[in-house]
Amino acid sequence: MDRVPSHPVLSCAAAKAWEAGRLPDEAAEWQAMQRAGLALAAAITEDFKEIGGLPADARILVLVGKGHNGGDALLAARALLTAIPAATAEVVFCFGETTLRPLAARALADLRSSVGPRAATRLVAKGAPGLLAPGYALCLDGIFGFQFRPPMDDATADLIHAVNAHPAIRFRAAVDLPSGVGETNAPTVFRADFTYATGIVKQPVLLSAAAASVGRLRYLDLGFFDPVAKLGGPGCPGSASPATDYVLTQDILAPLAALRSSQTDKRTFGHLLVVGGSRSYPGAVVLAVRAALRSGAGLVTAFVPERLAPEYAARHPEAMWVGCPETAAGGLAGGTVDLIQARQSRATAMLMGPGMSAEPEVIETMVAIGRMSAIPLVLDADALRPEVLAAAQGRSVVCTPHAGEYERIGGRAGLRPASGSGDVVTVLKGPLTRIVSNSGGSETGPTYYSPFGGPVLARGGSGDILAGLIGGLLAQSPADPLLAACRGVVWHGRAADLLARARGQVAIELSETLEQLGPALHP
């Protein structure tokens, strides 16, 4: 997937077949398990920073089944205990130590040889959940893998229930899938704060029925797709059957981290027009413009109510601010259309909607702009209306709705007729943001999922920053709205992750995300 760097999401059966082809013998499986254990430990260490970091005396609960998931968890525990000398682990074998498959047993031997008595082990039995310690920094769930099939035995179900109900486990991490989640879910399912998909993202973790148990999805790329990523064209690598779901990777940001050509000027990197703002919502358009300025766009021109323009220009002189006629309530009046029309020939993309309000005259203004505009559009917030989409028919449009706005524009059915001969890319924001493209009125294309970002983004203004980023990126690559949308979502999510790790999830202002956009471009 050269155009949009991503890896396919596979069914459990397809994942099993793919891994069998990539890992032909025990030596290859052991190497993959070692990579998975190290990647798990590293990812957990980073994500734990959102709540202050793993403590020096961390107690870790490791739940182990029979197979490779248990081996991954044991190797992750070894890496964590090696890095934190005062930490200890309690390893619980759900089916007994003697049932471990060879590589899981090898992982246990490695753990014991590395940390000795700091890793205590025991077998789960009836009543064992009552023996759980008073508190744990971390619980690692490695009981069942993606080949799980119900029913679950009573002792394991009791243990999972006890762990879910435990009042003093700060961080619950599932290896690959939460135990009990599969093609068919068990009645009792491990409830993870984070699920770390190892090597391949399996379809069950994307299902709405599993969302509460999956928590936040992270993808640990173990290199399964690297050498043969181009096989099978736009579908599942090595298969004649096209994949429909993909997980985005950080590789999508690599071009932004590379050196720019010395033979350029500001026009090389596009010119974004931003249309937004009102007396009622004056801040949204400022966040969008600031994000657009940080996106790397060469020029940004903002059309805002005339009373706001002088203040905005004084605070953010890098953008060109155009004061526009106002409605009685302080929104953008119809005369705005002529001002935009006079300047759009020099622009490469437009963002419309942040903070514009829902006044009838403002909506009429947005419809007129959509009808008049000849450049690719990003529609956000108040511009996400069926009549605005219909007015923009036939050109490239990126829509950035949350769930309520998605319903307001008619969902998938509302977007398809509006696309006409152009492209409509939909960025459906949520705990796991997904991006879909309808090209030329066709049926829905592949869906791309972003495993970046988290609750730190659940604040007013988050969508304005994302829209500004996507708008700025679209101005730089107006022929590829899908790439601009996917890249903007990943960049936004990565910056949010870095902010949460540096400052926590609570005591931040969302505009601080802008300061993390530079660091987010680098692994």
C-alpha positions as CSV (number, residue, x, y, z in Angstrom):
1,M,0.0,0.0,0.0
2,D,2.5,2.6,-1.2
3,R,-0.1,5.4,-1.6
4,V,-1.4,5.1,2.0
5,P,1.1,3.3,4.1
6,S,-0.9,0.7,6.0
7,H,-1.2,-3.0,6.7
8,P,-4.2,-5.2,6.2
9,V,-6.6,-6.2,9.0
10,L,-7.2,-10.0,8.6
11,S,-9.7,-12.4,9.9
12,C,-8.4,-14.9,12.5
13,A,-8.3,-17.7,9.9
14,A,-6.4,-15.5,7.4
15,A,-4.0,-14.3,10.1
16,K,-3.2,-17.9,11.0
17,A,-2.5,-18.8,7.3
18,W,-0.4,-15.7,6.8
19,E,1.7,-16.3,9.9
20,A,2.2,-19.9,8.9
21,G,3.6,-18.7,5.6
22,R,5.9,-16.1,7.2
23,L,7.0,-18.3,10.1
24,P,7.8,-21.7,8.6
25,D,9.6,-23.3,11.6
26,E,10.1,-23.0,15.3
27,A,13.3,-20.8,14.9
28,A,11.3,-18.2,13.0
29,E,8.4,-18.4,15.5
30,W,10.8,-17.9,18.4
31,Q,12.4,-14.8,16.7
32,A,8.9,-13.4,16.2
33,M,7.9,-14.1,19.8
34,Q,11.1,-12.3,21.0
35,R,10.2,-9.3,18.9
36,A,6.7,-9.3,20.2
37,G,7.8,-9.5,23.8
38,L,10.2,-6.6,23.4
39,A,7.7,-4.5,21.4
40,L,5.0,-5.1,24.1
41,A,7.3,-4.0,26.9
42,A,8.3,-0.9,25.0
43,A,4.8,0.0,24.1
44,I,3.4,-0.5,27.6
45,T,6.3,1.5,29.0
46,E,5.4,4.4,26.7
47,D,1.6,4.2,27.2
48,F,2.0,3.9,31.0
49,K,3.6,7.4,31.0
50,E,0.0,8.8,30.5
51,I,-0.6,8.0,34.2
52,G,2.9,8.8,35.5
53,G,5.0,5.9,34.3
54,L,5.7,2.4,35.7
55,P,6.7,2.7,39.4
56,A,10.1,1.5,40.5
57,D,8.5,-1.1,42.7
58,A,5.8,-2.2,40.2
59,R,4.0,-5.5,40.9
60,I,3.0,-7.1,37.6
61,L,0.3,-9.8,37.2
62,V,0.9,-12.0,34.2
63,L,-1.9,-14.3,33.0
64,V,-0.6,-17.2,30.9
65,G,-2.5,-19.7,28.8
66,K,-0.8,-22.5,26.8
67,G,0.3,-20.9,23.6
68,H,2.2,-18.0,21.9
69,N,0.2,-15.2,23.6
70,G,1.4,-16.5,27.0
71,G,4.9,-16.6,25.6
72,D,4.7,-13.0,24.4
73,A,3.4,-12.0,27.8
74,L,6.2,-13.8,29.6
75,L,8.9,-12.2,27.4
76,A,7.3,-8.8,27.9
77,A,7.4,-9.4,31.7
78,R,11.1,-10.4,31.4
79,A,11.9,-7.2,29.5
80,L,10.0,-5.0,32.0
81,L,11.6,-6.7,35.1
82,T,15.0,-6.3,33.5
83,A,14.5,-2.6,33.0
84,I,13.0,-2.0,36.5
85,P,15.3,-3.8,39.0
86,A,12.9,-3.5,42.0
87,A,9.8,-4.7,40.1
88,T,8.2,-8.1,40.7
89,A,5.9,-10.3,38.8
90,E,3.2,-12.9,39.7
91,V,2.7,-15.4,36.9
92,V,-0.6,-17.3,36.9
93,F,-0.9,-20.4,34.7
94,C,-4.5,-20.9,33.8
95,F,-4.0,-24.5,32.6
96,G,-0.8,-25.5,34.5
97,E,2.9,-25.1,33.7
98,T,3.1,-28.6,32.1
99,T,0.5,-27.6,29.4
100,L,2.8,-24.8,28.0
101,R,3.6,-25.3,24.4
102,P,7.4,-25.5,23.6
103,L,8.0,-21.8,22.9
104,A,5.9,-20.6,25.8
105,A,7.9,-22.9,28.1
106,R,11.1,-21.5,26.6
107,A,9.9,-18.0,27.3
108,L,9.2,-19.0,30.9
109,A,12.7,-20.5,31.2
110,D,14.1,-17.2,29.9
111,L,12.1,-15.2,32.5
112,R,13.3,-17.4,35.3
113,S,16.9,-17.3,34.3
114,S,16.8,-13.5,33.9
115,V,15.0,-12.4,37.0
116,G,14.9,-15.4,39.3
117,P,12.6,-15.2,42.3
118,R,11.3,-11.8,41.3
119,A,8.9,-13.8,39.1
120,A,6.7,-16.0,41.3
121,T,4.5,-18.6,39.6
122,R,1.3,-20.4,40.6
123,L,-1.6,-22.3,39.0
124,V,-5.1,-20.9,38.9
125,A,-7.7,-23.2,40.5
126,K,-11.2,-22.8,41.8
127,G,-11.2,-20.0,44.3
128,A,-7.8,-18.8,43.2
129,P,-9.1,-15.3,42.2
130,G,-9.4,-14.6,45.9
131,L,-5.6,-14.9,46.3
132,L,-4.9,-12.0,44.1
133,A,-2.7,-9.4,45.7
134,P,-4.1,-6.1,47.0
135,G,-2.8,-4.1,44.0
136,Y,-0.9,-4.3,40.7
137,A,0.6,-1.7,38.6
138,L,0.0,-3.8,35.5
139,C,-1.9,-6.9,34.4
140,L,-0.7,-8.6,31.2
141,D,-3.4,-10.8,29.6
142,G,-1.8,-13.7,27.6
143,I,-4.4,-16.4,28.2
144,F,-6.0,-16.9,24.9
145,G,-4.9,-16.0,21.4
146,F,-6.8,-15.3,18.2
147,Q,-7.7,-19.0,17.8
148,F,-9.9,-18.9,20.9
149,R,-13.2,-20.7,20.6
150,P,-15.9,-20.7,23.4
151,P,-16.7,-22.1,25.8
152,M,-14.3,-20.9,28.4
153,D,-13.6,-23.1,31.5
154,D,-15.1,-21.9,34.7
155,A,-11.8,-21.4,36.6
156,T,-10.4,-19.1,33.9
157,A,-13.7,-17.2,33.6
158,D,-13.7,-16.7,37.4
159,L,-10.1,-15.4,37.2
160,I,-10.9,-12.9,34.4
161,H,-14.0,-11.8,36.2
162,A,-11.9,-11.2,39.4
163,V,-9.2,-9.3,37.4
164,N,-11.9,-7.1,35.7
165,A,-13.4,-6.3,39.1
166,H,-10.1,-5.7,40.9
167,P,-10.2,-2.2,42.3
168,A,-6.4,-1.7,42.3
169,I,-5.0,-2.6,38.9
170,R,-3.8,0.6,37.3
171,F,-3.2,-0.7,33.7
172,R,-4.7,-3.7,32.0
173,A,-3.0,-4.8,28.8
174,A,-4.2,-7.5,26.4
175,V,-1.7,-9.3,24.2
176,D,-3.1,-9.4,20.6
177,L,-6.7,-9.8,21.6
178,P,-8.4,-9.6,25.0
179,S,-9.0,-13.2,26.2
180,G,-12.5,-14.2,25.4
181,V,-12.6,-12.1,22.2
182,G,-12.6,-13.9,18.9
183,E,-14.7,-14.8,15.9
184,T,-17.3,-15.6,18.6
185,N,-17.0,-13.9,22.0
186,A,-17.2,-15.6,25.3
187,P,-19.7,-14.4,28.0
188,T,-16.7,-13.4,30.1
189,V,-14.1,-11.2,28.4
190,F,-10.9,-9.6,29.7
191,R,-11.5,-5.8,29.8
192,A,-8.3,-4.1,28.6
193,D,-7.2,-0.5,28.8
194,F,-5.0,-1.2,25.9
195,T,-4.9,-4.1,23.4
196,Y,-1.6,-4.6,21.6
197,A,-2.1,-6.3,18.3
198,T,1.1,-8.2,17.6
199,G,2.2,-8.5,14.0
200,I,-1.3,-8.5,12.5
201,V,-4.5,-6.7,13.5
202,K,-7.3,-9.2,13.6
203,Q,-10.8,-8.3,12.7
204,P,-12.6,-9.1,16.0
205,V,-10.8,-6.1,17.7
206,L,-12.5,-3.7,15.4
207,L,-16.1,-4.9,16.0
208,S,-18.3,-2.6,18.1
209,A,-19.3,-5.5,20.3
210,A,-15.7,-5.8,21.5
211,A,-14.9,-2.1,21.8
212,A,-15.3,-1.9,25.6
213,S,-13.1,-4.9,26.1
214,V,-10.4,-3.9,23.6
215,G,-9.9,-0.4,25.1
216,R,-7.3,1.5,23.0
217,L,-5.9,-0.4,20.1
218,R,-2.2,-0.3,19.4
219,Y,-0.5,-2.0,16.5
220,L,2.9,-3.6,17.0
221,D,4.5,-4.0,13.6
222,L,6.7,-7.1,13.8
223,G,7.7,-6.9,10.1
224,F,5.3,-9.6,8.9
225,F,4.4,-7.4,5.8
226,D,7.7,-5.7,5.1
227,P,9.3,-7.9,2.4
228,V,6.2,-8.7,0.5
229,A,3.9,-5.7,1.2
230,K,3.3,-5.2,-2.5
231,L,2.1,-8.7,-3.3
232,G,-1.6,-8.9,-4.2
233,G,-1.8,-5.2,-5.3
234,P,-4.3,-3.2,-3.3
235,G,-5.7,-6.2,-1.5
236,C,-4.4,-8.6,1.1
237,P,-0.8,-9.3,0.5
238,G,-0.3,-12.6,-1.3
239,S,-4.0,-13.2,-1.7
240,A,-6.4,-12.7,-4.6
241,S,-9.0,-11.6,-2.2
242,P,-8.8,-7.8,-1.5
243,A,-8.7,-6.7,2.1
244,T,-11.4,-4.2,3.1
245,D,-9.8,-2.9,6.3
246,Y,-6.4,-1.5,6.9
247,V,-4.5,-0.2,9.9
248,L,-2.5,3.0,9.3
249,T,1.2,3.0,10.2
250,Q,3.6,5.8,11.3
251,D,5.3,5.4,7.9
252,I,2.7,7.7,6.5
253,L,4.5,10.6,8.3
254,A,7.9,9.8,6.8
255,P,7.7,12.3,3.9
256,L,7.0,15.1,6.3
257,A,10.2,14.3,8.3
258,A,12.4,14.3,5.2
259,L,14.4,17.2,3.9
260,R,12.6,19.6,1.6
261,S,14.1,20.6,-1.7
262,S,16.2,23.7,-1.6
263,Q,14.7,24.8,-4.9
264,T,11.3,25.9,-3.5
265,D,9.3,28.9,-2.4
266,K,6.1,29.4,-0.4
267,R,3.9,28.5,-3.4
268,T,5.5,25.1,-3.7
269,F,3.7,23.9,-0.5
270,G,0.2,25.0,-1.4
271,H,-2.2,27.8,-0.4
272,L,-5.1,26.9,2.0
273,L,-8.2,29.1,2.4
274,V,-9.9,28.8,5.8
275,V,-13.5,29.9,6.1
276,G,-14.9,30.1,9.6
277,G,-15.5,31.9,12.9
278,S,-18.4,33.7,14.4
279,R,-19.1,35.9,17.4
280,S,-20.6,32.9,19.2
281,Y,-17.6,30.6,18.5
282,P,-14.5,32.8,17.9
283,G,-11.9,30.3,19.0
284,A,-12.5,27.3,16.6
285,V,-11.2,29.0,13.5
286,V,-8.0,30.2,15.3
287,L,-7.2,26.6,16.3
288,A,-7.8,25.5,12.7
289,V,-5.6,28.2,11.3
290,R,-2.8,27.5,13.8
291,A,-2.9,23.8,12.9
292,A,-2.8,24.7,9.1
293,L,0.2,26.9,9.7
294,R,1.9,23.9,11.5
295,S,1.0,21.5,8.7
296,G,3.8,22.8,6.4
297,A,1.4,24.7,4.0
298,G,3.2,27.6,2.3
299,L,0.3,30.1,2.5
300,V,-2.8,30.3,4.7
301,T,-5.6,32.8,4.1
302,A,-8.5,33.0,6.6
303,F,-11.9,34.5,6.0
304,V,-13.5,35.5,9.3
305,P,-16.1,38.0,10.5
306,E,-14.7,41.5,10.1
307,R,-14.8,42.3,13.8
308,L,-12.5,39.4,14.6
309,A,-9.9,39.9,11.8
310,P,-7.8,42.6,13.4
311,E,-7.3,40.7,16.7
312,Y,-6.5,37.5,14.9
313,A,-4.0,39.2,12.6
314,A,-2.2,40.7,15.6
315,R,-2.0,37.3,17.4
316,H,-1.1,35.2,14.3
317,P,0.5,37.3,11.6
318,E,1.8,34.3,9.7
319,A,-1.7,33.9,8.2
320,M,-3.5,36.4,6.0
321,W,-6.7,37.4,7.6
322,V,-9.6,38.7,5.5
323,G,-12.5,40.5,7.3
324,C,-15.8,39.5,5.9
325,P,-19.4,40.9,6.1
326,E,-21.3,39.8,9.2
327,T,-24.8,38.7,9.9
328,A,-26.7,40.4,12.7
329,A,-25.6,37.6,15.0
330,G,-21.9,37.9,14.0
331,G,-21.6,35.0,11.5
332,L,-20.3,35.2,7.9
333,A,-22.8,36.9,5.6
334,G,-23.4,36.3,1.9
335,G,-20.9,38.9,0.8
336,T,-18.1,36.5,2.0
337,V,-18.6,34.5,-1.3
338,D,-17.4,37.3,-3.5
339,L,-14.3,37.8,-1.3
340,I,-13.4,34.1,-1.6
341,Q,-14.1,34.0,-5.3
342,A,-11.7,36.8,-5.9
343,R,-8.9,34.8,-4.2
344,Q,-9.6,31.1,-4.9
345,S,-7.7,31.0,-8.2
346,R,-4.4,31.4,-6.3
347,A,-5.4,28.7,-3.7
348,T,-5.0,24.9,-3.8
349,A,-7.6,23.8,-1.1
350,M,-10.2,25.2,1.2
351,L,-11.3,24.4,4.7
352,M,-14.8,25.5,5.7
353,G,-16.8,25.2,8.9
354,P,-14.9,25.7,12.1
355,G,-17.0,27.9,14.4
356,M,-19.3,29.2,11.7
357,S,-22.6,28.7,13.6
358,A,-25.9,27.4,12.2
359,E,-27.7,30.7,11.3
360,P,-29.9,30.3,8.2
361,E,-27.9,33.1,6.4
362,V,-24.6,31.4,7.4
363,I,-25.8,28.1,6.0
364,E,-26.8,29.8,2.8
365,T,-23.4,31.3,2.6
366,M,-21.8,27.9,3.0
367,V,-24.0,26.5,0.3
368,A,-23.0,29.3,-2.1
369,I,-19.3,28.8,-1.3
370,G,-19.6,25.0,-1.9
371,R,-21.3,25.7,-5.2
372,M,-18.8,28.3,-6.3
373,S,-15.6,26.6,-5.2
374,A,-13.4,24.9,-7.8
375,I,-10.8,23.6,-5.4
376,P,-10.7,20.6,-3.1
377,L,-12.7,21.1,0.1
378,V,-12.5,20.1,3.7
379,L,-15.9,20.4,5.4
380,D,-15.9,20.4,9.2
381,A,-18.3,21.2,12.1
382,D,-21.1,23.6,10.9
383,A,-20.4,22.9,7.2
384,L,-21.3,19.3,7.6
385,R,-24.8,19.5,6.3
386,P,-26.5,17.7,3.4
387,E,-27.2,20.9,1.5
388,V,-23.5,21.9,1.6
389,L,-22.4,18.5,0.5
390,A,-24.9,18.6,-2.4
391,A,-23.6,22.0,-3.4
392,A,-20.0,20.6,-3.6
393,Q,-21.0,17.7,-5.8
394,G,-18.4,16.7,-8.4
395,R,-15.3,17.9,-6.6
396,S,-13.0,16.4,-4.1
397,V,-14.3,16.7,-0.5
398,V,-13.0,15.6,2.8
399,C,-15.6,15.4,5.6
400,T,-14.6,15.2,9.2
401,P,-17.7,14.4,11.3
402,H,-18.0,13.0,14.8
403,A,-20.8,10.4,15.3
404,G,-23.6,13.0,15.6
405,E,-22.5,15.0,12.6
406,Y,-22.2,11.8,10.6
407,E,-25.9,11.1,11.3
408,R,-26.8,14.7,10.4
409,I,-25.3,14.3,6.9
410,G,-27.1,11.0,6.4
411,G,-24.3,8.6,7.1
412,R,-22.9,6.5,4.3
413,A,-26.1,6.9,2.3
414,G,-25.9,10.6,2.5
415,L,-22.3,10.8,1.4
416,R,-22.4,8.6,-1.7
417,P,-24.9,10.6,-3.8
418,A,-23.0,13.8,-3.0
419,S,-19.8,12.6,-4.4
420,G,-20.9,12.7,-8.0
421,S,-17.8,12.4,-10.2
422,G,-15.5,13.6,-7.4
423,D,-14.0,11.9,-4.3
424,V,-15.6,12.1,-0.9
425,V,-13.3,11.0,1.9
426,T,-15.0,10.6,5.3
427,V,-13.0,10.9,8.5
428,L,-15.3,9.5,11.2
429,K,-13.8,10.7,14.5
430,G,-14.1,8.6,17.6
431,P,-12.1,6.4,20.0
432,L,-10.9,4.5,16.9
433,T,-11.0,7.0,14.0
434,R,-11.7,5.5,10.6
435,I,-11.3,6.9,7.1
436,V,-13.3,5.8,4.1
437,S,-13.1,7.1,0.5
438,N,-16.0,7.0,-2.1
439,S,-14.5,7.7,-5.5
440,G,-16.7,8.9,-8.3
441,G,-19.9,7.8,-6.6
442,S,-18.6,4.2,-6.3
443,E,-19.4,1.9,-3.4
444,T,-17.4,2.5,-0.3
445,G,-13.7,1.7,-0.7
446,P,-11.3,0.3,1.9
447,T,-11.5,1.5,5.5
448,Y,-8.4,2.8,7.2
449,Y,-8.1,2.7,11.0
450,S,-5.8,4.9,13.1
451,P,-4.3,3.3,16.2
452,F,-3.1,6.6,17.5
453,G,-4.5,9.1,19.9
454,G,-6.7,8.7,23.0
455,P,-8.9,10.3,25.6
456,V,-6.7,13.4,25.7
457,L,-8.5,14.4,22.5
458,A,-11.9,14.2,24.0
459,R,-12.0,18.0,24.4
460,G,-13.6,20.9,22.5
461,G,-11.2,22.1,19.8
462,S,-9.8,18.7,18.9
463,G,-11.7,18.5,15.7
464,D,-10.7,22.1,14.7
465,I,-7.0,21.2,15.0
466,L,-7.5,18.0,13.0
467,A,-9.4,19.9,10.3
468,G,-6.7,22.5,10.0
469,L,-4.0,19.8,9.7
470,I,-6.0,17.9,7.0
471,G,-6.7,21.2,5.2
472,G,-3.0,22.2,5.2
473,L,-2.0,18.7,4.0
474,L,-4.6,18.8,1.3
475,A,-3.3,22.2,0.1
476,Q,0.1,20.5,-0.4
477,S,-1.3,17.4,-2.2
478,P,-4.7,18.5,-3.7
479,A,-4.9,15.5,-6.0
480,D,-4.9,13.0,-3.1
481,P,-7.5,13.8,-0.5
482,L,-7.4,10.3,1.0
483,L,-3.7,10.5,1.7
484,A,-4.1,14.0,3.2
485,A,-6.9,12.7,5.5
486,C,-5.1,9.6,6.6
487,R,-1.8,11.5,7.2
488,G,-3.6,14.2,9.2
489,V,-5.4,11.7,11.4
490,V,-2.1,9.8,12.2
491,W,-0.2,13.1,12.8
492,H,-2.9,14.4,15.1
493,G,-3.1,11.2,17.1
494,R,0.7,10.9,17.4
495,A,0.9,14.4,18.8
496,A,-1.9,13.7,21.3
497,D,-0.1,10.6,22.5
498,L,3.1,12.5,23.1
499,L,1.3,15.2,24.9
500,A,-0.5,12.7,27.2
501,R,2.8,11.0,27.9
502,A,4.5,14.3,28.8
503,R,1.7,15.9,30.7
504,G,-0.9,13.3,31.6
505,Q,-4.5,13.0,30.3
506,V,-6.2,15.6,32.5
507,A,-4.3,18.9,33.2
508,I,-3.6,20.0,29.7
509,E,-5.0,22.5,27.2
510,L,-5.7,21.1,23.8
511,S,-3.7,23.8,22.0
512,E,-0.6,22.2,23.5
513,T,-1.1,19.4,20.9
514,L,0.3,21.9,18.4
515,E,3.6,21.9,20.2
516,Q,3.9,18.1,19.8
517,L,3.4,18.1,16.0
518,G,7.1,18.5,15.3
519,P,8.2,15.7,17.7
520,A,5.4,13.5,16.4
521,L,7.1,13.2,13.0
522,H,9.9,11.2,14.4
523,P,9.7,7.7,15.9
